[in-house]
Amino acid sequence: MTPHAGLLHFAILFVGTHFLLSHPLRAPLARAVGEGPFRGIYSLISLITFGLMVYSYHAMGREPPLWVAGNAIWLIASVLMWLASILLVGSFIKNPALPGAPRPKGAPTGVFRITRHPMMWSFALWAIVHLAVVATSKAMVLDGAILILALGGAVGQDSKKRALMGEAWHEWTAQTAFVPFTRGLAWPGAVAAIGGTIFFFLVTWLHPIHAGFWRWID
């Protein structure tokens, strides 16, 4: 199998196994092996398929970009990655969508005033940003897979949680937005804002190439 074919095949496997194990196969497999072992199997399959996808991506070598990312694209990308970092950090604070989390109560707080799927949108924004600045055909496959998984996973999560929580999840969706900021601008909270900003500057500083605002600071 060529690296090009491998990337496409493993991208399909990565997305497909996530959807199958998150929805139609989750309940029967969890009953058969237990919740703990199932999560281990799920994580292992995710790591293997993602690793194979990344390996094929790098095995393809350098590709000419389909367009050149100028300063305007880099600036927009940096702002979006900053937002993605804030959403990711905030997604670990009282997130009712996480496995085993309690049902949502009261009005949304923190990043959930921005979107009820902060973790999924952080991954989606990461994919969009990297596709915009890398701009190669192989990036379209890898980043496209992550984008489909993130947004499709958010839709599936709404459906699954609605079935599990009923009216509680319906009330939560009535108070929260699927797409960030579609219910208006909102403050993500100090922990998410400060933690996400530190995370953003640290990750972009450690990035193999100058990324984020370091592109203009260095």
Secondary structure, DSSP 8 states (H G I E B T S, - for coil): --HHHHHHHHHHHHHHHHHHHHTTTHHHHHHHH-HHHHHHHHHHHHHHHHHHHHHHHHHT-----SS---HHHHHHHHHHHHHHHHHHHHTTSS-TTSTT-----SS--GGGGT-S-HHHHHHHHHHHHHHHHH--HHHHHHHHHHHHHHHHHHHHHHHHHHHHHTHHHHHHHHHS-SSTTTT------HHHHHHHHHHHHHHHHHSSS--TTHHHH-
